[in-house]
Amino acid sequence: MSLNSYLKGCLGEKHLSEKSPGSAEFFRAQLALIKRKPLLKKSYLQFYENFRRDLDTVRGPGTKVLELGSGGGFLKEVVPQVITSDIYEGVAELKIDARSIPFADGEIRGLFLASVLHHVPDVEAFFAEAYRVLCLNGICAIVEPCNTPFARLFYRHFHHEPFLPDVQSWRFTQSDAMLDSNQALSWIVFERDQEKFRKLFPGFSVERKAFLPTLGYILSGGVNYRPLWPSALSDVVAGMERRLSRLNGAFSLLWYILLRKVS
């Protein structure tokens, strides 16, 4: 038995294990779980507020805002104009595969993906589509697993999805959209192979790569484990995260990547 399987047996969230992954019921249970855990909800709000602030900088002609892989998130409560979507039927406003986005050229001013990119089996096709649908000056904001020393330990031993930083290809075979993935994919594209990305997509500027504080996310148990910190003391964690921010490059589990269409 793997360490992850053992811990899930001891500390796993039963509310999700009883639902069929990818079903509308699964994502409704996930949303309820996120909102019930103050530290986890705060982490999601941090993702969304970053995107909202960056969206305010867009001065291009695009009129629509789109989230891919909305799942059990609540971005619409922070950015009301967003169009939610997911690859699964009946989960969001639209059913969309990230490799084929059903919008006209230049129609989108902002794209948002939270823990979605590493599930896309052909990210080159996604970035081509993102570039096509974004207006000039439009943004694509991505929250993804990062590749810090602690993240490598965590994702390899405490998470059920693969973390494969040494594979050469950006593509992978997928039969299950939730399980078949590579959590190291954003690091491969935007760090190890960043020159390849620049050559393939010269019209995109990688405007920002920032490690996110994830102590609160860990202590919340995320969406897979029960909380490791009492909800009544949630405010204490914010102060701890500020004091420990200089260590984010070693201990963060997630990072925020901002792309802008510049030509």
C-alpha positions in Angstrom: 0.0 0.0 0.0 1.3 3.5 -0.9 1.8 6.2 1.7 -0.9 8.2 0.0 -3.4 5.3 0.1 -2.6 4.7 3.8 -3.2 8.4 4.7 -6.4 8.6 2.7 -7.6 5.6 4.6 -6.9 7.4 7.9 -7.6 11.0 7.1 -9.4 11.0 3.8 -12.5 13.1 3.2 -15.4 10.6 3.0 -17.8 13.1 1.3 -15.9 12.9 -2.0 -15.0 9.2 -1.8 -18.7 8.3 -1.9 -19.2 10.3 -5.2 -18.4 9.3 -8.7 -15.4 11.4 -9.9 -16.3 13.8 -12.7 -20.0 13.7 -11.8 -22.1 16.8 -11.0 -22.6 15.4 -7.6 -18.9 15.0 -7.1 -18.2 18.6 -7.9 -21.1 19.9 -5.8 -19.7 18.0 -2.9 -16.3 19.5 -3.6 -17.7 23.0 -3.6 -19.4 22.4 -0.3 -16.2 21.1 1.1 -14.2 24.1 -0.1 -16.6 26.5 1.4 -16.8 24.6 4.7 -13.1 24.8 5.3 -12.0 28.4 6.0 -8.3 27.9 5.1 -9.2 26.1 1.8 -11.7 28.7 0.8 -9.1 31.4 1.5 -6.7 29.7 -0.8 -9.2 29.6 -3.6 -10.1 33.3 -3.0 -6.4 34.1 -3.3 -6.3 32.5 -6.8 -9.5 34.3 -7.9 -8.4 37.7 -6.6 -5.1 37.5 -8.5 -7.1 36.8 -11.6 -9.6 39.6 -11.0 -6.8 42.1 -10.5 -5.0 41.0 -13.6 -8.2 41.0 -15.6 -8.7 44.7 -14.7 -5.4 45.5 -16.6 -6.8 44.2 -19.9 -7.6 47.0 -22.4 -8.1 44.9 -25.5 -11.3 44.5 -27.5 -12.4 41.1 -26.2 -15.6 41.0 -24.3 -15.8 37.6 -22.7 -14.1 36.0 -19.7 -13.8 32.2 -19.6 -12.9 29.6 -17.0 -11.7 26.2 -18.1 -12.2 23.2 -15.8 -14.5 25.0 -13.4 -15.3 21.8 -11.5 -16.2 22.6 -7.9 -14.8 26.1 -7.9 -16.7 29.4 -7.2 -14.9 31.9 -9.4 -18.3 33.4 -10.5 -18.8 34.8 -7.0 -15.6 36.9 -7.4 -15.8 37.5 -11.2 -19.5 37.5 -12.0 -19.1 37.9 -15.8 -17.0 34.7 -16.1 -18.4 31.9 -18.3 -17.8 28.6 -16.4 -16.9 25.4 -18.3 -15.7 21.9 -17.8 -14.9 18.9 -19.8 -17.7 16.9 -18.0 -21.3 17.3 -19.0 -23.7 19.1 -16.6 -21.0 20.5 -14.4 -20.8 24.1 -15.6 -22.4 26.5 -18.1 -20.6 25.0 -21.0 -18.9 21.7 -21.9 -15.5 22.5 -23.3 -12.3 20.6 -24.1 -9.3 23.0 -23.6 -7.9 21.8 -26.9 -10.9 23.2 -28.9 -12.4 26.4 -27.4 -15.7 27.3 -29.1 -15.2 31.0 -29.3 -14.3 33.4 -32.2 -10.8 34.8 -32.7 -10.1 37.6 -30.3 -13.4 37.2 -28.4 -11.9 36.5 -25.0 -10.3 39.0 -22.7 -9.4 36.6 -19.9 -8.9 32.9 -19.5 -8.5 31.2 -16.1 -7.4 27.7 -15.2 -6.9 26.4 -11.6 -5.3 23.0 -11.4 -6.4 22.2 -14.9 -3.4 22.5 -17.2 -1.7 19.3 -16.0 -4.8 17.4 -17.0 -4.6 18.6 -20.7 -3.0 15.8 -22.7 -1.8 18.2 -25.4 -1.0 21.6 -24.0 0.5 22.8 -27.2 -2.9 22.5 -28.8 -4.4 24.4 -25.8 -1.9 27.3 -26.0 -2.6 27.6 -29.7 -6.4 27.8 -29.0 -5.8 30.2 -26.1 -3.8 32.5 -28.3 -6.5 32.4 -31.0 -9.4 33.3 -28.8 -7.7 35.9 -26.7 -7.8 39.5 -27.8 -4.7 41.6 -28.0 -3.5 42.4 -24.4 -5.8 39.6 -23.2 -4.6 37.3 -20.4 -4.4 33.6 -19.6 -4.0 33.0 -15.8 -2.9 29.6 -14.6 -2.7 28.1 -11.1 -0.7 24.9 -11.1 1.4 22.6 -9.0 5.0 23.9 -8.9 8.4 22.1 -8.5 9.8 23.3 -5.3 11.8 20.8 -3.1 8.8 20.4 -0.8 6.4 20.1 -3.7 8.4 17.3 -5.2 8.2 15.4 -2.0 4.5 16.1 -1.5 3.3 15.3 -5.0 5.3 12.1 -5.2 4.3 10.6 -1.9 1.1 12.3 -0.7 -0.9 12.8 -4.0 -2.6 10.3 -6.2 -1.7 12.1 -9.5 1.7 11.5 -11.2 4.5 14.1 -10.9 6.9 13.4 -13.8 9.4 16.2 -14.3 11.8 14.1 -16.4 9.5 13.2 -19.3 10.5 14.8 -22.5 7.1 15.2 -24.2 4.5 17.8 -23.3 1.9 15.2 -24.3 0.6 12.2 -22.6 -2.0 9.5 -23.2 -5.3 10.1 -21.4 -8.3 7.8 -20.8 -9.5 9.4 -17.6 -9.6 13.2 -17.6 -9.2 13.4 -13.8 -6.5 10.8 -13.2 -4.3 10.8 -16.3 -2.1 13.9 -15.9 1.4 15.2 -15.1 1.5 17.6 -12.2 5.0 18.7 -13.3 3.8 19.9 -16.6 3.7 23.6 -15.9 7.3 23.5 -14.6 8.3 21.6 -17.8 6.7 24.2 -20.1 7.6 27.4 -18.3 10.9 26.6 -16.7 12.7 23.6 -18.2 11.4 24.2 -21.8 10.8 27.9 -21.6 12.8 28.6 -24.8 10.7 26.1 -26.6 7.5 27.8 -25.4 8.9 31.2 -26.6 9.7 29.8 -30.1 6.3 28.1 -30.4 4.3 31.1 -29.1 6.2 34.3 -29.6 2.9 36.3 -29.3 2.6 35.3 -25.6 4.6 37.1 -22.9 5.1 35.2 -19.7 4.4 38.2 -17.6 4.6 36.7 -14.1 5.5 33.5 -12.3 4.8 33.7 -8.6 4.9 31.0 -5.9 1.7 31.0 -3.8 1.6 30.6 0.0 0.3 27.2 0.6 0.6 26.6 4.4 -3.1 27.3 4.8 -3.9 24.9 1.9 -1.9 22.1 3.6 -3.4 22.7 7.0 -6.9 22.7 5.5 -6.3 19.1 4.2 -7.1 20.3 0.7 -10.0 18.6 -1.0 -8.7 15.1 -0.2 -8.0 15.1 3.5 -9.7 16.2 6.7 -8.4 19.5 8.3 -5.1 19.4 10.2 -5.8 22.8 11.9 -8.8 24.0 13.9 -11.1 26.3 12.0 -11.3 28.7 15.0 -7.6 29.4 14.6 -7.6 30.0 10.8 -6.7 33.7 11.2 -3.4 32.8 12.8 -2.3 31.0 9.6 -2.4 34.3 7.5 0.2 35.8 9.8 2.3 32.7 9.6 2.2 32.8 5.9 3.3 36.4 5.7 6.2 35.7 8.0 7.2 32.6 6.0 6.7 34.2 2.5 10.5 34.4 1.9 10.5 30.5 2.0 7.9 30.1 -0.7 10.5 29.2 -3.3 11.3 26.1 -1.2 8.0 25.1 0.3 5.2 26.3 -2.1 3.0 23.6 -3.6 1.4 26.0 -6.2 2.3 28.9 -8.4 0.5 31.5 -10.4 1.5 32.0 -14.1 0.3 35.0 -16.1 0.4 35.0 -19.9 -0.5 38.0 -21.9 -1.1 38.2 -25.7 1.2 40.9 -26.9 1.1 40.5 -30.7 
